[in-house]
Amino acid sequence: MKFYDCATAPSPRRVRIFLAEKGIAVPTVQVDLRGGEHLKLAFRAINPEATVPVLELDSGLCITDAVAICQYFEDVRPEPPLLGVGPEERALVTAWLRRIERDGFYAMMEAFRNATPGLKNRALPGPVDYAQIPALAERGRARVAEFFAMLDAHLADRAFIAGRSYSIADITAQITLDWAKWVKLQPAESCRHLWRWHAAVAARPSAAA
């Protein structure tokens, strides 16, 4: 088994935190995204989508999606549960995960990839080059601000985003906030519930993964 990672990329960090919460160690291969290693034939033979993370199993199967990798490890080691317990909570965690990805994580990607000079022709991840669209960066920043305000209100009387305990929904939101710091899109100081929640999740040992 091998985990193809990039220490500076948000998507594989979701898996690293998930694994740290589970207490699972996996042999890791660092992929140099800045140097374009993911676009070369050797890596594209592993993942034609030219993205990380990738989990290569001993069977030869490669899982090329962060959430799918987390689902695999949830099934392998159910404790502690990070995708919810029981049908209702699992559905709740999944619904919040998808909302956080759609309105937060992908909005951050839109803002970041359409404005970062080093990604001039790489506005979307994957093997195909796409030009940046400045208007999408503006829209992404507006969406991120709305997302933070929504999440702040949601967390007013909750310790965790979905269900009774820390879950993959918290992991994804946590990384979205950390990513926002890199591009100076942090929540307003008035989002005190969101900041309180972030301080709590950032204090978990897994946050260092």
C-alpha positions, -999 to 999 in steps of 0.1 A, spaced: 0 0 0 12 35 -9 -3 70 -3 7 96 -29 7 129 -11 18 165 -15 26 181 19 14 216 7 -18 206 -10 -52 208 8 -69 177 -7 -43 151 6 -42 168 40 -79 158 44 -67 122 42 -37 128 65 -59 142 92 -84 113 88 -56 88 91 -41 106 121 -75 104 139 -77 67 131 -41 61 142 -32 46 108 2 49 93 6 44 55 39 45 35 39 78 17 53 91 -16 56 129 -20 45 142 -54 61 175 -65 31 195 -77 51 227 -80 76 209 -103 49 193 -124 56 157 -114 19 149 -114 17 158 -151 45 134 -161 38 100 -177 51 80 -147 26 95 -123 -2 96 -149 2 59 -152 -9 57 -116 -36 84 -118 -46 96 -153 -64 125 -136 -30 139 -126 -42 148 -91 -34 139 -55 -42 122 -32 -40 86 -45 -41 54 -25 -25 25 -42 -36 -8 -27 -16 -40 -26 -40 -54 -52 -29 -27 -76 -62 -8 -73 -57 30 -71 -83 51 -53 -80 87 -67 -105 106 -45 -99 120 -10 -133 111 3 -133 76 -13 -99 70 4 -114 80 37 -143 58 32 -120 29 25 -101 34 58 -134 39 77 -144 4 65 -110 -10 74 -109 6 108 -144 18 120 -132 32 153 -133 61 159 -161 67 135 -155 97 113 -184 93 88 -212 91 114 -228 64 134 -261 49 122 -282 58 91 -293 92 103 -260 105 114 -242 91 84 -267 109 62 -262 141 81 -224 139 79 -226 132 42 -250 161 35 -227 185 54 -196 172 38 -211 178 3 -223 213 13 -188 222 27 -171 209 -4 -195 227 -27 -199 261 -10 -165 262 8 -137 240 -4 -145 244 -41 -152 281 -38 -118 284 -22 -104 265 -52 -122 288 -76 -107 319 -58 -72 305 -55 -66 289 -88 -81 317 -109 -59 344 -92 -26 328 -83 2 339 -108 19 305 -106 -13 288 -119 -18 311 -149 -28 283 -172 -38 258 -145 -72 272 -133 -85 236 -129 -66 206 -116 -61 177 -139 -43 169 -172 -59 197 -193 -47 233 -191 -74 260 -186 -68 297 -185 -76 317 -154 -109 337 -154 -105 367 -130 -143 370 -126 -144 334 -112 -118 344 -86 -140 373 -75 -170 350 -74 -151 325 -54 -141 351 -28 -177 362 -24 -189 326 -21 -162 319 6 -174 349 26 -210 337 25 -199 302 34 -181 314 65 -211 335 76 -234 304 72 -210 281 91 -207 306 119 -244 308 124 -247 270 122 -220 265 149 -236 290 174 -248 261 196 -228 232 183 -193 218 191 -191 199 158 -206 205 123 -225 173 119 -236 149 146 -223 144 181 -186 141 174 -157 152 151 -162 140 116 -150 143 80 -172 173 77 -152 191 104 -119 179 87 -130 194 54 -142 227 69 -110 229 90 -88 226 59 -109 252 41 -103 277 69 -66 269 69 -64 273 32 -82 306 35 -53 319 56 -29 313 28 -48 335 4 -60 361 29 -96 351 29 -101 344 65 -134 348 82 -143 381 98 -135 386 135 -173 388 141 -176 351 132 -168 342 168 -186 308 168 -165 297 137 -133 309 153 -141 291 186 -148 259 166 -116 263 146 -95 268 177 -109 235 191 -103 214 160 -68 230 154 -58 219 189 -64 183 181 -31 163 175 -43 153 141 -43 190 129 -5 187 126 -8 160 99 
